[in-house]
Amino acid sequence: MGDEEFPETDIRPRVHTGTVNCATVLTVPATIALNQEIGAATKQARLRYLRDYWLRRVGAFKDIEILTPDKAGSYDEADNDAIVAKLRDSYKVLSVRRAGVVKGNASA
């Protein structure tokens, strides 16, 4: 079954870059259901645990500066802007603050 939409000398009928990965598509409903079952609070707790886990291990290093506060949700737009500026100016790491709770800004 050849693709006769293009001439024989054209590579496009041999490389279907738009082919959908069917297995991936079929897992979307299960993935959404699992994420809803886990819940935002559980995911947030896990991320907080991982942050604290690594913070306890590297906190004593003098060359490491932790840029986010320990208390969850204790930083606002100004704090986020300061973190962005510190990463850019001190470490040449480009980062942006996005507005809204979904995008990491609890005060918006």
PyMOL commands that set and color helices and strands:
alter all, ss='L'
color gray80, all
select helices_A, chain A and resi 12-14+22-38+40-58+77-91+101-103
alter helices_A, ss='H'
color red, helices_A
deselect
rebuild
show_as cartoon
